[in-house]
Amino acid sequence: EQMVKADPSLYYQMIQSPNPAKYVYDHVSKVEKMSQFENIDAYESAMREKIRAEIMAEFETKPANKVPPSMVDVRSTSAPKASDMSVSLDDILK
């Protein structure tokens, strides 16, 4: 109501809209979002905190990736066979 008093054209835009209730909701939402930009430092701080909270929540819900144990002490089960070495370097470079 206050917005319509300040800008009477809003009333005509609302009644011409296919869905007046949605128009009012969208317009008020847009004005509220724009009012947050009046103090840009506070807005940026709030956005940083929101993003930080989302990231922290994501880390808390995901299990930590565990590093596999070292393979240094594990012995190979078999050495390469001669039949595996039958390909010549010339055949590889073709």
Secondary structure per residue as TSV (DSSP state, phi and psi in degrees):
chain	resnum	aa	ss	phi	psi
A	1	E	-	360.0	-43.4
A	2	Q	H	-64.6	-36.7
A	3	M	H	-66.2	-39.0
A	4	V	H	-67.4	-36.6
A	5	K	H	-64.9	-37.5
A	6	A	H	-75.8	-31.7
A	7	D	-	-140.6	90.6
A	8	P	T	-59.3	-21.5
A	9	S	H	-66.1	-22.2
A	10	L	H	-60.7	-37.0
A	11	Y	H	-61.6	-45.0
A	12	Y	H	-68.8	-35.6
A	13	Q	H	-65.4	-38.4
A	14	M	H	-65.7	-48.5
A	15	I	H	-71.1	-21.0
A	16	Q	H	-86.4	-10.8
A	17	S	S	-73.5	144.2
A	18	P	S	-62.6	-28.6
A	19	N	S	-134.1	88.6
A	20	P	H	-57.7	-37.9
A	21	A	H	-64.4	-41.7
A	22	K	H	-66.5	-39.6
A	23	Y	H	-59.3	-46.4
A	24	V	H	-62.6	-46.2
A	25	Y	H	-60.1	-48.3
A	26	D	H	-62.6	-42.4
A	27	H	H	-65.7	-45.1
A	28	V	H	-64.4	-41.1
A	29	S	H	-60.7	-42.8
A	30	K	H	-64.1	-42.8
A	31	V	H	-64.7	-40.1
A	32	E	H	-65.1	-41.3
A	33	K	H	-64.2	-41.3
A	34	M	H	-66.7	-30.7
A	35	S	H	-68.2	-24.4
A	36	Q	H	-66.1	-27.2
A	37	F	T	-78.1	-5.6
A	38	E	T	-63.3	-34.4
A	39	N	S	-117.8	87.8
A	40	I	H	-64.0	-33.8
A	41	D	H	-64.1	-42.9
A	42	A	H	-66.6	-39.6
A	43	Y	H	-63.5	-46.8
A	44	E	H	-62.5	-40.4
A	45	S	H	-63.1	-43.8
A	46	A	H	-64.1	-40.4
A	47	M	H	-66.6	-41.3
A	48	R	H	-60.5	-44.0
A	49	E	H	-65.5	-38.9
A	50	K	H	-64.4	-45.6
A	51	I	H	-65.1	-42.0
A	52	R	H	-60.3	-44.7
A	53	A	H	-62.9	-39.4
A	54	E	H	-65.1	-42.3
A	55	I	H	-66.5	-43.7
A	56	M	H	-62.8	-39.7
A	57	A	H	-64.0	-37.8
A	58	E	H	-66.2	-41.8
A	59	F	H	-64.8	-36.5
A	60	E	H	-70.6	-29.0
A	61	T	H	-87.2	-24.8
A	62	K	S	-89.4	136.3
A	63	P	-	-69.9	146.0
A	64	A	-	-68.8	139.1
A	65	N	-	-72.9	121.8
A	66	K	-	-88.5	138.2
A	67	V	-	-75.6	130.8
A	68	P	-	-65.7	154.6
A	69	P	-	-64.4	157.8
A	70	S	-	-66.3	142.8
A	71	M	-	-101.8	10.1
A	72	V	T	-60.3	-42.7
A	73	D	T	-88.1	-0.7
A	74	V	-	-84.7	128.0
A	75	R	-	-85.3	148.5
A	76	S	-	-68.0	145.9
A	77	T	S	-81.3	-28.1
A	78	S	-	-157.5	154.9
A	79	A	-	-86.2	158.5
A	80	P	-	-60.8	142.5
A	81	K	-	-88.7	156.2
A	82	A	G	-61.3	-34.1
A	83	S	G	-65.9	-25.8
A	84	D	G	-74.3	-19.4
A	85	M	G	-100.4	15.3
A	86	S	-	-76.9	-9.1
A	87	V	S	-85.5	127.6
A	88	S	-	-82.7	162.0
A	89	L	H	-63.1	-36.6
A	90	D	H	-61.5	-38.1
A	91	D	H	-66.7	-36.6
A	92	I	H	-69.4	-38.0
A	93	L	T	-83.7	-0.5
A	94	K	-	-68.1	360.0
